[in-house]
Amino acid sequence: MAPAIQITTRGGLSLQESNHSMTQSFQKVRALTGMKDVLPDSSAQWEALEATVREWLASYGYRNMRTPVLEHTRLFTRGIGEVTDIVEKEMYTFVDALNNEQLTMRPEFTAGMVRAAIEHNMLYDRPHRVYTMGPVFRHERPQRGRYRQFHQIDVEALGFAGPDVDAELIVMLARLWKLLGLKDIRLELNSLGQGDERAAHRAALIVYLEKHKDVLDEEAQRRLYTNPLRVLDTKNPAMQEMANNAPRLFDFLGSESLAHFDGVCERLHDAGIEYRLNPRLVRGLDYYNLTVFEWVTDRLGAQGTVCGGGRYDGLIELVGGKPAPAVGFAIGVERLLDLCSQSGDQAAPPECQIYMIHQGPEAQRLAAQLAEPLRDAGLNVIVHAGSAGFKSQFKRADASGATVAVIIGAEEIAAQAASVKWLRAQSGEDQPQQETIAFERLVTELKLKV
């Protein structure tokens, strides 16, 4: 007999000893803080929401487009604003060692969507209604409704200038809440006017804030000269009275900005949509002008904003394109799903409609063959994997949520007919608990009954 071959590692350990050592020393890997796995039962709710959203957007003529997760950092510093919380504190930025470029994982969608529209000259002949869905990344302190990887539904109307499209977006959202059966979501509305109006308000606001420096917290004092409008968005209780009495941007709006805002409000009135004018609503991104809005709720704790958006007529030119108007919004998917879970039954959908049970190698092969025509007919079928007793297979079939179990064994093969056991009652039908269906009739019968 030839001697056994002993394979050793560089450290002198046998391969078996080395593998054991690696297994013992390797620390279990967990998901990063603030980044969550979505498991199959939960993912079913995501897929149902996404399907509803796609149909809803298609009903208004919006088409899907997709942009990369990674963009050049300068796109966000230029587009979002260098003195925003996102750019200053929250972006995942790194230097690509291969070409020494500074890159950022997208913290929001709009800048990337605009970059794509410019790069591919999308607006040369007509405006576009587009949307996208996917993950975005911000290095924030994780809490309910706020994660480091989270997901957004982003909707952009590129090349549209009028208040009619601003209002249409808001009306669209009211329809979505209705489709999802959501209540207790209210609309807050404001106008940020145009650049010269914001500049006049900014000067008056700085003078006002300087007179109240003793009230300003550290964050507000840091923003006093760089982004004073964001000071009014404070959550600090000690600053609320000061913020409430500050000069209102709305009072600095000229006739054209007021006419645009009135046009939005008139159309919301036509649609029967109530709103609250919130003069302190400024949003967290520098690119907004004219209409800004948020849909908010009290049912999500501190993170009450479900959707936010507005007009950004200067952004396309700011990041290198020809001047063009645009307006859009983003919905937080995790927050929306949280609301949906509070509004009704969120039971996981069944894994399949038909579960194929078999006994013996020949029956297992036949079950796999019979499953394919059933799938061709549009039915969802699972064939039990491996071999097991009938009791075990029935237990798994029931757990799958299947409506019916199709049983194949020696008797069924001899009779060329499957035993069909109904696992769940069919509403409104006098359905026998078990029946026999010939193999050649299996697709026709189950297509009608399942």
C-alpha positions in Angstrom: 0.0 0.0 0.0 1.3 3.5 -0.9 2.0 5.7 2.1 -0.6 8.4 2.9 0.5 11.9 1.6 0.7 14.5 4.3 0.1 18.1 3.1 1.6 20.7 5.3 1.3 24.5 5.4 4.2 26.9 5.6 3.9 27.0 9.4 4.4 23.2 9.6 0.8 22.4 10.4 -1.1 19.7 8.5 -3.8 21.0 6.2 -6.5 19.7 8.5 -4.9 21.4 11.5 -4.5 24.6 9.6 -8.2 24.6 8.5 -9.3 23.9 12.1 -7.1 26.8 13.4 -8.5 29.2 10.8 -12.1 28.2 11.7 -11.4 28.7 15.4 -9.7 32.1 15.0 -12.0 33.6 12.4 -14.3 36.1 14.0 -17.9 36.0 12.9 -18.7 38.8 10.4 -21.8 40.9 11.0 -23.4 43.6 8.9 -21.9 47.1 9.3 -23.6 49.4 11.8 -26.5 51.2 10.2 -26.6 48.8 7.2 -29.3 46.1 7.3 -30.0 42.9 5.6 -33.5 42.5 4.1 -34.5 38.8 4.5 -37.0 37.0 2.2 -40.2 37.6 4.3 -39.4 41.3 4.6 -38.2 41.5 1.0 -41.6 40.5 -0.2 -43.0 43.7 1.3 -40.3 45.7 -0.6 -41.2 44.0 -3.9 -44.9 44.7 -3.4 -44.2 48.3 -2.7 -41.9 48.7 -5.7 -44.4 47.1 -8.0 -47.1 49.5 -6.8 -44.7 52.4 -7.2 -43.7 51.4 -10.8 -47.4 51.2 -11.8 -48.1 54.6 -10.1 -45.3 56.3 -11.8 -46.1 54.8 -15.2 -49.6 56.3 -14.8 -48.1 59.7 -14.9 -45.6 59.0 -17.7 -42.4 58.6 -15.7 -39.7 56.3 -17.1 -37.0 54.5 -15.2 -33.3 55.4 -15.5 -30.4 54.1 -13.4 -27.1 55.8 -12.4 -24.0 54.5 -10.7 -23.6 54.3 -6.9 -20.2 55.9 -7.2 -19.7 59.5 -8.5 -16.9 62.0 -8.4 -16.9 63.8 -5.1 -16.9 67.2 -6.7 -20.4 66.5 -8.2 -21.9 66.5 -4.7 -19.8 69.2 -3.2 -20.8 71.5 -6.1 -24.4 70.3 -6.4 -25.5 69.8 -2.8 -23.4 72.6 -1.3 -20.1 72.5 0.6 -21.6 73.8 3.9 -24.5 71.3 4.1 -24.6 68.6 6.7 -24.4 65.9 4.0 -21.1 67.2 2.5 -19.5 68.3 5.7 -20.3 65.2 7.9 -22.1 62.4 6.2 -20.6 61.4 2.8 -18.7 58.1 2.3 -15.7 59.5 0.4 -12.4 57.8 -0.5 -9.5 58.1 -2.9 -9.4 55.5 -5.7 -5.9 54.1 -5.5 -5.8 53.1 -9.1 -6.2 56.6 -10.6 -6.0 58.9 -7.5 -9.5 60.2 -8.0 -11.7 61.2 -5.1 -15.0 59.3 -5.2 -18.2 59.3 -3.1 -20.9 56.8 -2.6 -24.1 58.7 -3.6 -25.7 60.4 -0.5 -28.8 61.3 -2.7 -30.0 60.8 -6.3 -30.7 64.2 -7.8 -27.1 65.3 -8.5 -26.3 62.0 -10.3 -29.5 62.1 -12.3 -28.7 65.6 -13.4 -25.1 64.6 -14.3 -26.5 61.8 -16.4 -29.0 64.1 -18.2 -26.1 66.5 -19.0 -23.7 63.8 -20.1 -26.1 62.1 -22.5 -27.7 65.4 -23.7 -31.1 64.2 -22.7 -32.7 67.7 -22.8 -31.6 68.7 -26.2 -35.1 68.2 -27.8 -37.6 67.8 -25.0 -38.1 67.5 -21.2 -38.1 64.2 -19.4 -40.1 62.6 -16.6 -37.8 60.0 -15.0 -37.4 58.1 -11.8 -35.0 55.7 -10.0 -34.9 53.5 -6.9 -32.1 52.1 -4.9 -29.6 52.6 -2.0 -28.0 55.8 -0.9 -25.3 56.2 1.8 -24.8 58.7 4.7 -22.6 58.3 7.7 -25.3 59.2 10.3 -26.0 58.1 13.8 -28.4 55.1 13.2 -31.9 55.2 14.7 -35.4 54.3 13.7 -36.0 55.6 10.2 -32.3 56.7 9.7 -29.7 54.3 8.5 -26.2 54.6 6.9 -27.4 52.6 3.9 -31.0 53.4 3.1 -33.2 53.4 0.1 -35.0 56.1 -1.8 -37.6 56.4 -4.6 -36.4 59.4 -6.6 -38.6 61.2 -9.1 -37.4 64.0 -11.3 -39.2 66.2 -13.9 -36.3 67.6 -16.0 -36.9 70.6 -18.2 -40.3 71.6 -16.8 -40.6 75.2 -15.6 -44.2 75.9 -14.5 -46.1 75.6 -11.2 -48.4 73.0 -12.9 -45.6 70.4 -12.7 -44.8 71.3 -9.1 -48.4 70.7 -8.2 -48.6 67.6 -10.3 -45.8 66.0 -8.2 -47.6 66.8 -5.0 -50.9 65.4 -6.4 -49.1 62.3 -7.5 -47.9 61.7 -3.9 -51.3 62.2 -2.5 -52.5 59.4 -4.9 -49.6 57.1 -3.7 -50.6 57.5 -0.1 -54.2 56.6 -1.0 -53.0 53.6 -3.0 -51.0 52.4 0.0 -53.9 53.0 2.4 -51.8 55.5 4.4 -53.3 58.3 6.5 -51.9 60.8 9.0 -49.5 62.2 6.4 -49.7 65.9 6.0 -48.2 68.4 3.5 -46.0 71.3 4.4 -45.2 73.9 1.8 -42.9 76.9 1.3 -41.2 79.0 -1.4 -37.5 79.8 -1.3 -37.9 82.3 -4.1 -35.0 83.2 -6.5 -31.3 84.0 -5.9 -31.6 87.7 -5.4 -34.5 87.3 -3.0 -32.6 84.8 -1.0 -29.6 87.1 -0.9 -31.7 90.0 0.5 -33.2 87.8 3.1 -29.8 86.3 4.0 -28.4 89.8 4.7 -31.4 90.6 6.9 -31.2 87.2 8.6 -27.5 87.6 9.5 -28.2 90.9 11.1 -31.0 89.4 13.1 -29.0 86.4 14.2 -26.0 88.6 15.2 -28.4 90.3 17.7 -29.3 86.9 19.2 -25.8 85.3 19.3 -26.3 84.5 23.0 -29.1 82.2 22.1 -27.3 80.4 19.2 -25.9 76.9 20.0 -22.5 75.9 18.6 -23.9 74.5 15.4 -25.9 77.7 14.7 -22.9 79.9 15.3 -20.9 77.8 12.9 -23.6 78.3 10.3 -24.2 82.0 11.0 -22.2 83.3 8.0 -22.0 80.2 5.8 -25.6 78.9 5.7 -27.8 81.1 8.0 -31.1 79.8 6.5 -30.3 76.4 8.0 -30.2 78.0 11.5 -33.9 78.4 11.3 -34.3 74.6 10.8 -33.0 74.0 14.3 -34.5 71.3 16.6 -33.0 73.0 19.7 -35.9 73.9 22.0 -33.9 76.9 23.4 -33.8 78.5 19.9 -37.4 78.0 18.9 -38.7 81.4 19.9 -35.8 83.1 18.2 -36.3 81.1 15.0 -40.0 81.8 15.0 -39.5 85.5 15.2 -36.7 85.7 12.5 -37.3 87.5 9.2 -39.2 85.2 6.9 -37.9 84.5 3.4 -41.5 84.5 2.2 -41.8 88.2 3.0 -38.9 88.9 0.6 -40.4 87.2 -2.5 -41.1 89.3 -5.6 -44.1 89.2 -7.8 -42.9 86.4 -10.1 -42.0 84.1 -7.2 -45.4 84.8 -5.5 -47.2 84.2 -8.7 -45.4 80.8 -9.1 -46.3 79.8 -5.5 -49.9 81.0 -6.0 -50.1 78.8 -9.1 -49.1 75.8 -7.1 -51.5 76.5 -4.3 -54.4 77.0 -6.8 -53.8 73.6 -8.3 -53.6 72.0 -4.9 -56.9 73.6 -4.0 -58.4 72.2 -7.3 -57.2 68.7 -6.3 -58.7 69.1 -2.8 -55.2 68.7 -1.1 -54.7 70.5 2.2 -51.4 72.0 3.2 -49.7 74.1 5.8 -47.5 77.0 4.9 -44.2 76.5 6.8 -41.9 79.5 6.4 -39.1 77.6 8.2 -39.1 74.8 5.7 -35.8 75.1 3.8 -34.7 71.5 3.1 -31.2 70.3 3.6 -29.7 70.9 0.1 -28.5 74.1 -1.3 -29.9 73.6 -4.9 -33.5 74.4 -4.2 -35.4 77.5 -5.3 -39.1 78.4 -5.5 -41.4 75.5 -4.4 -40.2 73.2 -1.6 -42.4 70.7 0.2 -42.4 67.9 2.7 -44.9 65.2 3.6 -44.6 64.5 7.3 -46.1 62.3 9.9 -46.1 61.9 13.7 -46.1 58.1 13.5 -42.3 57.6 13.0 -40.9 59.3 16.0 -38.2 61.9 15.4 -37.7 61.0 11.8 -41.1 62.3 10.6 -40.3 63.3 7.0 -41.6 60.6 4.6 -41.0 62.5 1.4 -39.3 65.8 0.5 -38.7 67.7 -2.6 -38.9 70.9 -4.6 -37.7 72.9 -7.6 -34.0 73.2 -8.5 -33.9 75.4 -11.6 -30.2 76.3 -11.2 -28.7 72.9 -10.5 -28.3 71.8 -14.2 -26.3 74.9 -15.1 -24.4 74.7 -11.8 -22.9 71.3 -12.6 -22.0 72.0 -16.2 -25.2 71.9 -18.3 -27.1 74.4 -20.2 -29.6 76.3 -18.0 -32.8 74.3 -17.6 -35.6 74.1 -15.0 -36.3 71.0 -13.0 -38.3 69.8 -10.0 -38.4 66.5 -8.1 -38.7 64.6 -4.8 -37.4 61.6 -2.9 -39.3 59.2 -0.7 -37.6 57.2 2.1 -38.4 53.6 1.4 -37.7 52.3 5.0 -39.9 55.0 6.5 -42.6 54.3 4.0 -42.5 50.6 4.7 -42.6 51.4 8.5 -45.8 53.3 7.9 -47.3 50.6 5.7 -46.6 48.0 8.5 -48.6 50.1 10.9 -51.6 50.4 8.6 -52.5 46.7 8.0 -51.6 43.1 7.8 -48.1 42.6 6.5 -48.1 38.8 6.4 -45.4 37.2 4.1 -46.9 36.0 0.8 -46.7 32.3 0.0 -43.5 30.9 -1.4 -45.4 29.1 -4.2 -48.9 28.0 -5.3 -48.1 24.3 -5.8 -45.8 22.1 -3.8 -44.7 18.9 -5.5 -44.3 15.9 -3.1 -42.7 12.7 -4.3 -41.6 9.2 -3.0 -38.8 7.4 -4.7 -36.2 8.3 -7.4 -38.6 7.8 -10.4 -41.3 9.9 -8.7 -38.8 12.6 -8.0 -37.7 12.8 -11.6 -41.3 12.8 -12.8 -42.3 15.5 -10.3 -39.6 17.8 -11.8 -40.9 17.0 -15.3 -44.5 17.8 -14.4 -43.5 21.0 -12.7 -42.2 22.7 -15.9 -45.6 22.7 -17.9 -47.2 24.1 -14.7 -44.7 26.9 -14.6 -45.3 27.5 -18.4 -48.9 28.1 -17.5 -47.9 30.8 -15.1 -48.1 28.9 -11.8 -45.4 29.1 -9.1 -44.2 25.6 -8.3 -41.7 24.2 -5.8 -40.5 20.6 -6.2 -39.4 19.2 -2.8 -35.6 18.9 -2.9 -34.0 15.7 -1.8 -35.8 12.7 -0.3 -37.9 12.6 2.8 -41.0 10.9 4.2 -44.5 12.1 3.2 -45.1 13.6 6.7 -41.9 15.7 6.5 -42.7 16.8 2.9 -46.3 17.8 3.8 -45.0 19.8 6.8 -42.7 21.7 4.4 -45.5 22.1 1.9 -47.8 23.6 4.5 -45.0 26.0 5.7 -44.5 27.2 2.2 -48.0 28.7 2.1 -48.9 26.6 -1.1 -52.5 26.3 -2.0 -52.2 22.7 -3.2 -49.8 19.7 -2.8 -49.3 17.5 -5.9 -48.3 14.0 -4.8 -46.4 11.6 -7.0 -45.6 8.0 -5.8 -45.5 4.5 -7.1 -49.4 4.2 -7.2 -49.7 7.6 -9.0 -47.1 6.5 -11.6 -48.9 3.2 -12.2 -52.3 5.1 -12.6 -50.7 8.0 -14.6 -52.6 10.3 -12.3 -51.5 12.6 -9.5 -53.0 12.8 -6.1 -53.9 16.5 -5.4 -54.4 17.6 -1.8 -55.8 21.1 -1.2 -53.9 22.7 1.7 -56.0 25.9 1.9 -59.7 26.3 1.2 -60.7 28.1 -2.0 -63.0 30.9 -1.1 -66.5 30.6 -2.6 -65.9 27.1 -4.0 -67.1 23.7 -2.9 -63.6 22.2 -3.3 -62.9 18.6 -2.3 -60.0 18.2 0.1 -58.3 15.7 -2.1 -58.8 14.5 -5.7 -57.0 12.6 -8.4 -56.1 14.3 -11.7 -54.6 12.5 -14.7 -51.1 13.7 -15.6 -52.3 15.0 -19.0 -55.1 17.1 -17.4 -52.9 18.4 -14.5 -52.0 21.8 -16.1 -55.6 22.5 -17.4 -57.3 21.6 -14.0 -54.8 23.4 -11.7 -54.7 26.5 -13.9 -58.5 26.8 -13.4 -58.6 26.0 -9.7 -55.4 27.5 -8.2 
